[in-house]
Amino acid sequence: MSTTPRPVTPRPDQRPEEDQVAVQSVAVLGLGTMGAAMAQRLVDAGLDVRVWNRSPEKAEPFGDRAAATAAEAVEGADVVLTMLFDADSVRSVADDVLPAMHEGAIWMQSSTTGPDAAEEFAKRAADAGVHFLDAPVLGTKAPAEQGKLTALVAGDDADVDAVQPVLDAISVKTVRLGAPPKASALKIAANAWIATVTAGIGQSLTLADKLGVDPADLLTALEGSAVDTPYLQMKGKAILGRDFTPSFEVTGLLKDVRLAAQTQGVDSTLLDALTALYANAADSGHGDEDVSAVWHAFQR
């Protein structure tokens, strides 16, 4: 990656629209299940990509695109995409990378941190002279590998337009949501639904079994009905096959449910129950497994 800062799309009050330049160089910080897949999509799209991960072995598949430090990875990058576990992880990396980003670069913050942290990061970016996009994504491992994520993006329209090459590589749909932290807020609401339906699948399969019915017959009975979904069939069959290969880990969803439960003005009865279920699954040794492993919480 060139260390010479490349022009990025300015805010509307800085340069005329016809002078806007789309980004070409991207630094991806965080190479977990999602980050690694997204980084590979960017490489395949022909963008100039550098990567960094706290555990260096996860960066090895990217060869000489891997940087020794986060600060080295972002040097000269038009866009810095963070895909880390939680707000504390993002804070730690931001301390190192914000001073190393060139003025006018775009920080595309895609980690699921919750709206309070997104507001904090937007302010820190502004203080550093860096543009900020609140940009979490919907989807798990397979959609990330296929470039079929849904991007939730809040920030200046000019900045969203500038990162279109990134969005084209990783997603099939972009939902523009105005100003930060609306994208992070919507992500928490969406993940609360994922937690609810996944736990519901585990509960109903367990109920069928305890009532003397073959749990597989539940999926057959619901197939094609108004309440059937591809997700129900996929996760249900995974549970029946005891295949908990992670697409989205229990610990990640537990973190997001806890963030949802902190929302003021929302009755947390269901969220508290979901927190207890996913915490039980994590505490019993299933935290690194797929979220469908919440089924284990019903086997007590």
C-alpha positions as CSV (number, residue, x, y, z in Angstrom):
1,M,0.0,0.0,0.0
2,S,1.3,3.4,-0.9
3,T,2.1,5.6,2.1
4,T,1.3,8.7,0.1
5,P,-2.1,10.0,1.2
6,R,-4.7,9.6,-1.6
7,P,-7.5,12.1,-1.9
8,V,-10.7,10.9,-0.5
9,T,-14.2,12.2,-0.9
10,P,-14.5,15.5,1.0
11,R,-17.6,16.7,2.8
12,P,-19.9,18.8,0.5
13,D,-18.8,22.1,2.0
14,Q,-15.1,21.4,1.3
15,R,-15.0,20.5,-2.4
16,P,-17.5,20.5,-5.3
17,E,-19.3,17.2,-6.1
18,E,-17.6,16.7,-9.4
19,D,-14.2,16.5,-7.7
20,Q,-15.1,13.7,-5.4
21,V,-12.8,10.7,-5.6
22,A,-13.7,7.1,-4.6
23,V,-11.4,5.3,-2.3
24,Q,-9.0,2.7,-3.5
25,S,-6.9,1.7,-0.5
26,V,-8.3,0.0,2.6
27,A,-6.9,-1.1,5.9
28,V,-8.8,-3.9,7.7
29,L,-8.3,-4.1,11.4
30,G,-9.6,-7.4,12.9
31,L,-9.5,-10.7,11.2
32,G,-12.0,-12.8,13.0
33,T,-14.6,-14.8,11.1
34,M,-16.2,-11.7,9.6
35,G,-13.2,-9.4,9.2
36,A,-11.1,-12.0,7.4
37,A,-13.9,-12.7,5.0
38,M,-14.5,-9.0,4.3
39,A,-10.8,-8.4,3.8
40,Q,-10.6,-11.2,1.2
41,R,-13.6,-9.7,-0.6
42,L,-11.8,-6.4,-0.8
43,V,-8.6,-8.1,-2.1
44,D,-10.7,-10.0,-4.7
45,A,-12.3,-6.7,-5.8
46,G,-8.8,-5.3,-6.7
47,L,-8.5,-2.8,-3.9
48,D,-5.2,-2.0,-2.3
49,V,-5.6,-3.8,1.0
50,R,-3.5,-4.0,4.2
51,V,-4.6,-6.0,7.2
52,W,-3.8,-6.3,10.9
53,N,-4.9,-8.6,13.7
54,R,-3.9,-8.7,17.3
55,S,-3.1,-12.4,16.9
56,P,-0.6,-12.3,14.0
57,E,-1.3,-15.9,12.8
58,K,-4.7,-14.8,11.6
59,A,-3.1,-12.4,9.2
60,E,-0.7,-15.0,7.7
61,P,-3.0,-16.0,4.8
62,F,-2.8,-12.4,3.5
63,G,1.0,-12.6,3.1
64,D,2.7,-9.3,2.5
65,R,-0.5,-7.5,2.9
66,A,-0.3,-8.1,6.7
67,A,1.1,-5.3,8.8
68,A,3.1,-5.8,12.0
69,T,1.1,-3.1,13.8
70,A,-2.3,-1.4,13.4
71,A,-0.7,2.0,12.9
72,E,1.5,0.6,10.1
73,A,-1.6,-0.9,8.5
74,V,-3.5,2.4,8.3
75,E,-0.6,4.5,7.0
76,G,-1.8,6.2,3.8
77,A,-5.1,4.3,3.7
78,D,-8.2,6.0,2.3
79,V,-10.4,3.9,4.5
80,V,-9.8,2.2,7.8
81,L,-12.4,-0.6,8.4
82,T,-12.5,-1.9,12.0
83,M,-14.1,-5.3,12.6
84,L,-13.3,-6.1,16.2
85,F,-15.2,-7.8,19.0
86,D,-16.5,-5.0,21.2
87,A,-16.2,-1.3,22.1
88,D,-13.2,-1.8,24.3
89,S,-11.3,-3.6,21.5
90,V,-12.1,-0.6,19.2
91,R,-11.0,1.9,21.8
92,S,-7.7,0.2,22.2
93,V,-7.0,0.1,18.5
94,A,-8.3,3.7,18.0
95,D,-5.7,5.0,20.4
96,D,-3.0,3.6,18.1
97,V,-4.5,4.3,14.6
98,L,-6.2,7.7,14.8
99,P,-2.9,9.6,15.1
100,A,-1.6,7.5,12.2
101,M,-4.5,8.2,9.8
102,H,-4.1,11.0,7.4
103,E,-6.5,14.0,7.6
104,G,-9.6,13.3,5.6
105,A,-9.3,9.6,5.7
106,I,-12.6,7.7,6.4
107,W,-12.9,5.5,9.5
108,M,-15.5,2.8,8.6
109,Q,-16.4,1.4,12.0
110,S,-18.1,-1.9,11.4
111,S,-17.7,-3.6,14.8
112,T,-20.9,-4.1,16.8
113,T,-20.4,-1.7,19.8
114,G,-23.8,-0.2,20.5
115,P,-25.0,3.4,19.9
116,D,-23.2,5.0,22.9
117,A,-19.8,3.8,21.8
118,A,-20.6,4.8,18.2
119,E,-21.2,8.4,19.3
120,E,-18.0,8.3,21.2
121,F,-16.0,7.1,18.2
122,A,-17.6,9.7,15.9
123,K,-16.4,12.4,18.3
124,R,-12.9,11.0,18.5
125,A,-12.7,10.8,14.7
126,A,-13.8,14.4,14.4
127,D,-11.2,15.5,16.9
128,A,-8.6,13.7,14.9
129,G,-9.6,15.3,11.6
130,V,-10.9,11.9,10.3
131,H,-14.3,11.3,8.6
132,F,-16.4,8.7,10.4
133,L,-19.0,6.2,9.2
134,D,-21.0,4.2,11.7
135,A,-21.2,1.0,9.5
136,P,-22.0,-2.3,11.1
137,V,-23.2,-5.1,8.9
138,L,-25.9,-7.8,9.0
139,G,-24.9,-11.3,8.0
140,T,-22.7,-14.1,9.2
141,K,-19.8,-16.1,7.8
142,A,-21.2,-17.4,4.5
143,P,-22.7,-14.0,3.4
144,A,-19.5,-12.3,4.3
145,E,-17.5,-14.8,2.2
146,Q,-19.9,-14.3,-0.7
147,G,-20.0,-10.5,-0.4
148,K,-23.7,-10.6,0.4
149,L,-23.8,-8.7,3.7
150,T,-26.3,-5.9,4.3
151,A,-24.4,-2.7,5.3
152,L,-26.1,-0.3,7.8
153,V,-24.4,3.0,7.3
154,A,-24.8,6.3,9.1
155,G,-22.7,9.3,8.2
156,D,-22.2,12.0,5.6
157,D,-23.6,11.1,2.2
158,A,-20.4,12.1,0.5
159,D,-18.4,9.7,2.7
160,V,-20.9,6.9,2.0
161,D,-20.5,7.6,-1.8
162,A,-16.7,7.6,-1.4
163,V,-16.7,4.1,0.2
164,Q,-18.9,2.6,-2.5
165,P,-16.1,0.4,-3.8
166,V,-15.9,-1.1,-0.3
167,L,-19.6,-1.5,0.0
168,D,-19.8,-3.1,-3.5
169,A,-17.2,-5.7,-2.5
170,I,-18.7,-6.8,0.8
171,S,-22.5,-6.2,0.5
172,V,-25.5,-6.6,-1.7
173,K,-27.6,-4.0,0.1
174,T,-26.9,-0.7,1.9
175,V,-29.3,0.9,4.3
176,R,-28.5,4.6,4.8
177,L,-29.6,5.8,8.2
178,G,-28.7,9.4,8.5
179,A,-26.2,10.4,11.3
180,P,-24.4,8.2,13.8
181,P,-25.2,6.3,15.9
182,K,-28.4,5.2,14.1
183,A,-26.7,2.3,12.3
184,S,-25.3,0.9,15.5
185,A,-28.7,1.3,17.1
186,L,-30.4,-0.6,14.3
187,K,-27.8,-3.3,14.5
188,I,-28.5,-3.9,18.2
189,A,-32.3,-4.1,17.4
190,A,-31.6,-6.6,14.6
191,N,-29.4,-8.8,16.8
192,A,-32.0,-8.8,19.5
193,W,-34.3,-10.4,17.0
194,I,-31.7,-12.9,16.0
195,A,-31.2,-13.9,19.6
196,T,-35.0,-14.2,20.1
197,V,-35.7,-16.4,17.1
198,T,-32.6,-18.6,17.6
199,A,-33.5,-19.3,21.3
200,G,-37.1,-19.9,20.2
201,I,-35.9,-22.6,17.7
202,G,-33.9,-24.3,20.4
203,Q,-36.8,-24.2,22.9
204,S,-39.4,-25.6,20.4
205,L,-37.2,-28.4,19.3
206,T,-36.6,-29.3,23.0
207,L,-40.3,-29.1,23.7
208,A,-41.1,-31.5,20.9
209,D,-38.5,-33.9,22.1
210,K,-39.8,-33.8,25.7
211,L,-43.3,-34.2,24.6
212,G,-42.4,-37.4,22.7
213,V,-42.4,-36.0,19.2
214,D,-39.5,-36.3,16.7
215,P,-38.1,-32.8,16.7
216,A,-37.5,-33.1,12.9
217,D,-41.3,-33.3,12.5
218,L,-41.5,-29.8,13.8
219,L,-39.4,-28.4,11.0
220,T,-41.5,-30.5,8.5
221,A,-44.8,-29.2,9.9
222,L,-43.6,-25.5,9.7
223,E,-42.1,-25.8,6.3
224,G,-43.8,-23.6,3.8
225,S,-46.1,-22.0,6.4
226,A,-46.4,-18.3,7.2
227,V,-43.9,-18.6,10.1
228,D,-41.4,-20.7,8.2
229,T,-38.1,-19.1,7.3
230,P,-34.8,-20.3,5.7
231,Y,-33.2,-19.4,9.0
232,L,-35.5,-21.7,11.0
233,Q,-34.8,-24.6,8.7
234,M,-31.0,-24.0,8.6
235,K,-30.6,-23.5,12.4
236,G,-33.1,-26.2,13.2
237,K,-31.3,-28.8,11.1
238,A,-27.9,-27.7,12.5
239,I,-29.3,-28.3,16.1
240,L,-30.7,-31.7,15.1
241,G,-27.4,-32.7,13.6
242,R,-25.5,-31.2,16.6
243,D,-23.4,-29.2,14.2
244,F,-22.5,-26.0,16.0
245,T,-19.7,-24.9,13.7
246,P,-19.7,-21.1,14.2
247,S,-21.1,-18.6,11.8
248,F,-21.8,-16.2,14.6
249,E,-20.5,-17.2,18.0
250,V,-22.6,-17.4,21.2
251,T,-20.2,-14.9,23.0
252,G,-20.8,-12.3,20.3
253,L,-24.5,-12.5,20.4
254,L,-24.5,-12.5,24.2
255,K,-22.5,-9.3,24.2
256,D,-25.1,-7.7,21.8
257,V,-28.1,-8.9,23.9
258,R,-26.5,-7.3,26.9
259,L,-26.1,-4.0,25.0
260,A,-29.8,-4.2,24.0
261,A,-30.8,-4.8,27.6
262,Q,-29.2,-1.5,28.6
263,T,-31.5,0.5,26.4
264,Q,-33.5,3.0,28.4
265,G,-37.3,2.9,28.2
266,V,-37.5,-0.7,27.0
267,D,-39.0,-3.5,29.1
268,S,-36.0,-5.9,29.5
269,T,-38.0,-9.0,30.6
270,L,-37.4,-10.9,27.3
271,L,-33.8,-9.5,27.0
272,D,-33.0,-10.5,30.5
273,A,-34.2,-14.0,29.8
274,L,-32.2,-14.2,26.5
275,T,-29.1,-12.9,28.4
276,A,-29.5,-15.8,30.9
277,L,-29.9,-18.4,28.2
278,Y,-26.9,-17.3,26.1
279,A,-24.8,-16.9,29.2
280,N,-25.7,-20.4,30.3
281,A,-24.6,-21.7,26.9
282,A,-21.4,-19.8,27.1
283,D,-20.7,-20.7,30.7
284,S,-21.2,-24.4,30.0
285,G,-18.5,-24.4,27.4
286,H,-20.3,-23.4,24.2
287,G,-19.3,-19.8,23.9
288,D,-17.1,-20.3,20.8
289,E,-19.8,-22.3,19.1
290,D,-22.6,-21.1,16.7
291,V,-25.5,-19.2,18.3
292,S,-27.7,-22.2,17.7
293,A,-25.8,-23.8,20.6
294,V,-28.1,-21.8,22.8
295,W,-30.1,-25.1,22.5
296,H,-27.8,-26.5,25.2
297,A,-29.4,-24.0,27.7
298,F,-32.7,-25.9,27.4
299,Q,-31.1,-29.3,28.1
300,R,-30.9,-28.8,31.9
